[in-house]
Amino acid sequence: MSQSIFAARRPAPMLFALSVLALAASAHAQTKLDTVVTTATRAPQKLADVLSDMTVLTRDDIERQAVGSVADLLRRQVGFEMVRNGGAGTNTSLFVRGADTRHTAVLIDGVRVDSQASSGASWNAIPLAQIERIEIVRGPASALYGSDAIGGVVQIFTRKGEGKPVVDLGIGGGNRGLVKADASVSGRTGIVDYALSAAAESSNGFNARPAPATPTFTPDDDGYQSRNASLRLGVQLAAEHRLEVSAVTSHVDADYDSSATAKTDDRSISDTRATRLAWAAQWSSDVRSELSVGESSERYETQPSPYMTKTRVRTYGFNTSWNLGAAGTLQGLLERREDRLDNSGLVAAAQPGHGERHQNAIGAGWTWASGRLSLQVNARHDRDSEFGGVSTGSVAGGYRLGSGWRLQASAGTSFRAPSLYQRFSDSGKPDLRPEKGRNAELGLHYAAGGDEFSITTYRNLVRDLIVYVSKPAGAPAGPCLSTFGCYDNVSQGRLQGLSLRGATTLGTVRLSGTLDLQAPKDVDKASVNYGKLLARRAEQHGTVRAETDIGSWTLGAQVLASSQRIDNLSTGNRLGGYALLDLDAQLAMSRQLSLQFKVENAADRKYETARTYATSPRQVFVGLRFTPQL
């Protein structure tokens, strides 16, 4: 695809100017700083007191997205970049601060979600309609969460019942055959609270593999359909004891083209589930604990090509905290994780086609605050049944400068265990070492009234990166059985950059903006790619959003922009920069009824996040939401 089709080759100057405009104005209407979050410390804490680079997305943010997936929502947040092989139902990756998609720990209601085949969460299979809130922590968090959290943590919370019964209904449609509907009911009766949701969506899609006209090529649209549901049930056994069960299920059936040179009717079918049982207890005014067991599973299959893989991740956890008064709060953690993979490619496993492993962990944390100063220290040791133990730690501090300003600094280590497929497939190496990160960052944050602003600089050195290494023709057989190549620990990555975000108001217009300036590079001097930017990462990317109320209308516009990237380090092929415009509007017709409009990629720009794969053209959506009073 030629560069001329892109909206902009290097849109960074425009992006920077728009971001400065968004960050420099004055008085936002509402702040989220009183929101209570749990992801940053694994214990309840006000967002204003969090010492990490954190963002909370509410149900209003999610409903404004209207169409697309969780990945489409997250790509608009500071530090995030998305790569997708076609439409919403196809393979999707998210890079956080330049870290690979497998370097982000993902949880749904506290349940770890991770594919032991593809390495990392299957973002295209996580349902958007069921989500009540998303908490994002950027930067290493293995000292709290163990394996995977090299780039950050994304925790997704489904809806929870509160108060009198509430029914929420939504239906809508758009161009290219888009149809979607969702329904939920939630509330509380006596000691029981409940929330049940279900949703369905389908689209005819678009041609995801454009190619020059050839006698063997026939363009076809690649559509998808999805169904998902969630249940969250809580029982207040006593004032100090709560039992909760949650379950999420998702089914995605998507068309894709395995080749750009001939028409194909390939399909990928994903079934994802996550369940959890937890008991939270308050033993005294100063001592609380939580005991939980959770399991996530993913079944991925392609048709008509004969490929199928199943992953199961099971976790057991016990957390406790003690309020020590002026001495701070002490936390303890015991955790066990069990991974299982069924895949015909596991030819080197003890039981061919089947692989298992487990990790046992113990951790401790301490938080303290006095006057203007606050501190947080965490340490954890994970012992894997295959490669042994890994210890990680982190320390963070904050100092309130006054007038809404706070200075924060942190340092920490992290790791990602090699997946079962990377170790035991015909392309694997059983002696792979964990990837390990070492991060330091410094941030300045401002919040007063409704204004918010933050600037964070970070440097994360990741060693023993696992990459797929092609085997030269005629090379002797090595530890892996494939004639094409295998996974190996071969390089080091340096992820460093500067992130800015802010929100404010100019007159009646609410403004927000993000800007990332980064240089994620290969810094292994023995590598042929030494000094090069890592594949598919942009040096500059960001967003600007403007929103205003006019009568019963809420009108919004957002620009998302990215500079050019390298698609493949071996070939040097480049992906052009782009700038996208999204428009949205909501009309409150009554207290119970609202009308929603959304136009994504309003200028219908053609661009790529992965070479030879098209991305979504203009998408128009009109929806209706109804919340009847019961």
N, C-alpha and C positions, 0 to 999 in steps of 0.2 A: 504494500500500500504506500503510495507516494506521500511525501511530506506536505504537499500542497492542500490536502484535504483537511488538515488539522486547523483548529480554531486559532492556534498560536503556537509558534515553535518554542519560544521562551517567554511565557506570560508573566514572569516574575516581577518586572517593573510595575505593571498594572496591579498585580496581586498585592505588592508591597504598599502601593499608594492607597488602595482600598482598605487594607488592614489598618494603616495608620489613621485613616479617617474614622474607622470604627472604634479604634482604641482611644482616640483623642477627645471625643465628645464628653458630655457631662450628665448625669442622673438617670439611672435605670429604674424601672417601676417596681421591681421586686427582686429580692435576693433569696438564694437557696441556702445561705450559710447556717441556718438553724436546723436544716435537715439532718436527721440522725442516720448515720451510715455504719456499716459493719466491715466492709472489705479491707479498709486500710490497716486495721489492727486485729480483725476477727473478733471484735467486741464492739458494742454500741458506742458511738462517739459523734459529736457534732461535727458537721463538715467544716465549720470555722476553726476547729482544733486539729484537723488532720495535717500531718507533717509531710505528706507525699503529694505528688502532682496528681490531683484527683478531679474527676468530673462526674456529676450525677445527671442522668437523663430521666425525666419524669414521663408520665403517661401523656401529658400534653405534647411533649416533644415527639413521642412515638406516633401519636395520632396525626400530627402535622406531616409526618413522612408520607402517610396515606398509601403509597405503593412501594414496591421493592421489598428488601429484606433487612435483617439486622445489619448486614455488612454495608448496605447503602446508607443506613443511618449513621453507623460508626465512621464511615469514610469522611464524614463532614465534621468530625471532631479533631481537635489539635493532636498531632502526632500520628494519625492514621492514614494509611494509603491502601487502596483496594486493587487487586488484580483478579480479573474474571475471564474465563474462557467462553464468552458468549453471554446468554441471558441469565435471568435471576435464578434459575434452577440448576445451573451448571457449576463446575468446580470454581470455588472462590477462595482467595487468600487475602489476609489482612496483615500488613506490616505495621508494627508499632515502634516508633522511633527508629525505623530502619531495620529492626529485628525481623527474622523470618516468621512466617505465620505459625510455625510450631513452637515458637518462643513466647507465646502468650497463653497463660493459664486461663481456661474458660470454665465457669461454673454456672449451673442453672439451679436456683434455690439451694445452693451449697453442694450440688452434685458435680463432680469433675466430669467434663466431656472431652474426650480425646480419642482420635483414631490411631490405632497401633499399625495401621496399614499405610495411610497417607501422611501420618505424623501431624498432629494438630487437630483442632476442632473443625468439623464440617460446617462452615458458616452458612452454606446454602440450605442446610436442613434445619436450622434453628428458627422456629416460628415467631413472627413479629407480633401477631395479633394477641398472643397470650401474655405479653410482657407488661408489667406494671411499672418497673423501674430498672435502670441499668446503672451500675456503679463501675467506674473505670479508674484503675490505678496504674499510672505509667511509671516505668522503671522496675528494676529487679525486685522480686518479692519471694524468692525461694526460702528465705528465713522464716516466712509465714506459711507458704503453700507448697514447698518442696519443688519437685521437678516441674519444668515447663516455664516457670515465671521469670524468664530472662529479660523479656521486653516489657512485660506488664501483666495485669490481671483484669479480666472482664467478668463481672458477676451479674447474672440476669435473674431478676425476681419476677415470678408470675403474680397474678392478681391475688389479693387477700381480702376476705370478707370482714366488714366492719359495720356495726350499726344495723339499721333497718334494711330489709331486702332491697336490692338494686338490680334492675334489668337493663342491659345495654345491648342495643341491636344496631348493626351496620350493614349496609348493602351499597354496592356501587359497580361501575364499569367504565370502560374506556376503549380507546382504539386498539387495533390488532386483537380484537376478541377478548379483551381483559374483563373478567367478571370476578367479583369477590364478595363474600358475605361472612359475617361473624356475629356471634351471640354470646352473652355471658350473664350469669346470675350470681350474686354474692350477697352476703349478709351475716347476721349473727342471731342465733336463737338460744337463749339461756347460756349454757357453758360452751356451746358449739358455734364456731364460725366456719363459713364455707365460701368457696368460689369455684365455679365451674364455667369453663369457656370452650368454645368450639369455633372453627373457622375453615373456610374452603376458598380456593382461588385457582383460576385457570387463565391461560392466555395462549393465543396462537403463535406468539413470539415473532421473531424476525430471522433473517438469514445470518447465522453467526459466523459463517466461513466464506466471505466474499472472495472471488478469485476471477482472473481473466477468463473470458469466454473460450471454452475448449469443447471439442466434440464429446468429451466424456463428463463434462460438468453441467449439472442442472441445479440452479439455486433453489433452495427450499426453506421454508420457515421452520424454526425450531421452537416449539411451544413447550409449555409445562403445565402441570396441575399439582396442587398440593392440598392436603387435608391435615389438620392438627387439632389437638384438644389438650386441655389441662384441668387438673383438679387439685385443690389445696384445701385441706380440712384440718381444723384445729379444735382441740378439746382442752378447756381450762379445768384441769382436774382439781385444782385448788388455787388459792390466790398466788401461791408461789410455784406452781407446777403446771406446765403446758406440754401437751403431746400434739405433734403435728405430722401429717403425712401429705406429701405432694407427689404429683405424677404429671409428666408431660409426654405426649406422643406426637410424632410428625411423620408424614408420608409425602415424599416428593417424587414425581415421575416426570422426567424432563427429556426432551429430544436434544441430541447433539450430533455434530458431524465429526467423525473420527478422521476424516480426510478433507482437504480443501480442493482436491482434484477430481472428485467424483461424487455424485449424489449418494448419500447414505441415509438410512432411517434408524440410526442408533438411538438407544434409550438408556438412561441411567436411572435406577430406582433406589431411593434411600429411605430406610425406615429407622428413625431415631427415637429412643425412649430414655427418660430419666426419672427415677423414683427415689424418694427419701423418707425415712422415718426418724424423727428427732424428739428428744425429751429435754426440755429446758427447765431448770430448777433454780430457785432463789433460796438458798439455805439460810441466809441471814441478810441483814442490810448490806453486808460487805462481801458476801461470798455467793457466787453464782456458777453454774456449770451447764454444759450441754453434752448429751450423749446422742450419737447419730450413726445411722448406717445408710448408705446410698449406693445406687447402681445406675450406670448409663450403658446403653448398648447402641450399636449401629450396624445395620445390615445394608451393604452396598452391592448392587448387582447391575451389570450391563447386559443389554440384549440388542441384537441377536448374538453378539460376541459372548463366549462362555466365560465370564469372569464374575466371581462372587467372593466377598470377604465379610467377616463378622468380627466386631470388636466388642469386648465387654470390660468395663472398668468398675470395680467395686471398692468402696471405701468404708472404713470404720473409724470413727473419731470420738475423742473425749477432750473437751476444752473446759477449763476452769479459770476463774479470776478471783483475786482477793484485793479488796480496796484497803490499802494500808494507811489511809488518811494523808497526812502531810508527806509521807514517804512514797506516795504514788500508788500505782496499781500493778500487781504482779499476775502474770498469766502462765498457765501450763498447758501443754498439748501432748496427747498421744494419738497416733494415727497409723493406720495400716491401709495400704493400697494394693489391690490385686488386678493385674492386667491379663487378659486372655485374647488371643487372636486365632481365628480359624481362617486359613488361607492356603490354597493349594501350592502357593509359591514357597512355603516354608519347608523347603526340602532338606535343610540342614538342622532342623529342630530334632530333639530327642524323639518326638513323635511326629513324623512328617505330616505337614498340613495343619499342625496344632502347636501353639506356643503359649507358655504361661510364665509369669514371674510375679514377685511381690516385693513391696518396700515397706519396712517398718520405720517409724519416725518418732522422735521425741523432741519437743521444742519448749522454749521459755521466752517470755517477753516482759518488759518493764516500761511503763509510761509514767511520767512525772511532770508536773507543772507547778510553778511558783512565780507569782508576779508576771513579769514579761517573758520569762524563760520557760521552755517546755522541751522535754527529751523523750526519745523512744529508742529502746534497744531490744533486738530480737536475735535469737540463736536457735539453730535446728540441726539435727543430725538424721540423715536418711540412710538406711542400710538396705541395699538391693540384694536379692537372692542370687543374682548373677555376677555383678561386677564389684560388689562391696559397698563401702560407706562413702558418703559425701557430707561434709559439714558446711553450713552456710550461716552468714550473720549479717546484720545491718544495724546501723546507728543513725539517728536523725535528730536534728535540733532545730528549734524555732525561737526567734526573738522578736517580740512586738516592739516596733520602733515608735508607735504612737500615730495618731491621726489615721488609723486604718491600715497602716503599713506593717508588714511582717517579713522578716528575712528567714529563709529556711535553707538548710544544707543537710545532705545525707550521703552515706556511702554504704555499699552492700555487695554481697557476692550471690551468685545464682548458678543453677545448672539445669540441663535438660538431659534426661536419660535417653539413650538410643532406643528407638522403637523395636519391637519384636521383629518387624519386617526388615528393618535395617540390619539386624543381627543374624537372622536365620533363613532369609530367603536366598534364592540362587544368586542374588546380587548383594548379599550381605556378608558381614564379617563378624564372627562371634566375639572377637576381642575388641570391639569398638569401645572407646572411652566416652564418658559423658561430656557434653559440651559445657563449658564453664565460663561464667561472666563475672566481671569486676567493674562496678559502676560507681561514679561520684557525680553529684549534681548540686547546683546552687540555684535557688529561686528567690524572687522578690514578688510578694503578693500584696494587693491592695483591695480593700473592700470597705465601703462606707456608704450608708444609706442604700442606694441601689446600684452604685458604680462598682464594677469589678475589673481588675486588671492583674495579669501575672506574666512574668518572664522567667523562663527556666533554661539554664544551660546544663548540658550533661555530657558525659564521656563514659562509654561502656565498652570495655575490651573483652571480646568473646574469643576464647581459644579452643582448639580441638574441634573446630567446626566440622560437621559431618556433611559431606557433599558426595554426589555421584561422580565417580571418576571413570571415564571411558578407557577401555583397554585397547592399546594399539594392536593392529592386525598382526597375527603371528606371535604375540606375546605368550609366554608360558602360563599355564594355569596357576592361579594364586589361591588364596584362601577362599575366594568366592568361585562359584561354579559357572557363572555366566561367561559367555564368550565376548560379551559386549563391554562389561565393566562392573564395578561394584561400589558400595558406599565405603568411605574411609574418612578418618580424622586427618585432614590435610592442611588446614589453613587457620588464620586468625582474622577476625573482623573487628574493626574499630567503628563503633556507632557513636558519633558525636554530633551535636547540633544545638540549636537555639529555638525555643518555642515561645510564642507570644499568643495570648488570648485575652479578650476583654469584652465587656458589655456596658452600654450606657444609653442615654436618650438625648436626642436633639429635637427640641420642641415636642411634637407628638409622635416622633419616629423613634422606635427602639432599635438600637444598632448593636451588633456583635460581630466579632471577627477573630480569626485565627491566622497565624503565620508560622510556618516551619522552615527554618534554614538548616540544612543538615548535610553531612558528608559521611555516609556509611561506606567504608572502604575495606578492601582486602589489604591487610598490612603484614601478611606473611612474606618475608623477603625471599623465601624459596619458591614462592608461587609465581607462575607466569602472568598472573593478574595483579601482581603487587602494585599498590597505589591506585587501582581502578575502583570506581564506584560499584557497589554491589548491584546485581541485576534488578531492573524494574523499580528502583528507588529514585525519586526525584530530589534534586538539590533544593528546590523551592516548591512548596505547595501550601495551600490555605483556602480559607473561605471568608466571605463577608455576607452578612444577613441584615436586612432592613424589614421592619414590621410596624404597622400602625393600625389603629382602630378608627373607622369612619362609620358612625351610627352603629348598626348591628353587624357590620362587616369587620373582619380582621384580615388585612391584606399583608402578604409577605413576598419577598424576593430574595434569592440567594445566588451568589456566584461561587463556584468551586473551580479552582485553577491549579494547574501543575505544570512544571517545566518538563523538558524532554528527559528521557531515561534510556538506558542501555537495556535491550531485551535479552541479549545473550552475550556474555563476556567472551566466549570463544569466537563468535562470528563478528562481534562489534556492531550488530544491527541495532539501530536506534528507533525509539518510539518518540514521535513528536509530542510537544507540549499541547495543552488544551485548556480551554476555559468554557465552563458550562453554566447556563442560566436556568434556574428553577423558579417557578412562580406558584403561589398557593393563596387560597382565599377560603374563609369560613363565614357563613351567614347564620347567625343565631335567630332562627325563625320563631322560636319560643324557648321556654326554659327546658323543654323536653326534646325539641327537634332542631337539628342543625344541618345545613347543607355545606358540602366540602368540595373544593375544586383544587386540582393539582396538575401542573404541567412540568414534567421533568425534561431537561435538555430542550428548552423552549426554542432555541435557535437551530435545533436538529443538526448539531455538529457531529461529524464523523471523526472518531479517534479510536485508539487501541490502548489497552493496558497489557495485553499479551499479543505478540506478533501473529498475524494472519487471523486473529479473532476479532470480529466486529463487536461493538458495544451498543447498548440500547439507543435507538433513535428517539425522536420526540415521543413522549408518552403522556397522553391526556387521561385524566381520571375525574369522574364526578361521583360523589358518594353522598349518602344520607345516613345520619345517625339519630337514633331515637332512644331516649331514656325515659320510659313512662314512669309516672309516680304510682307506687303501689299502696 
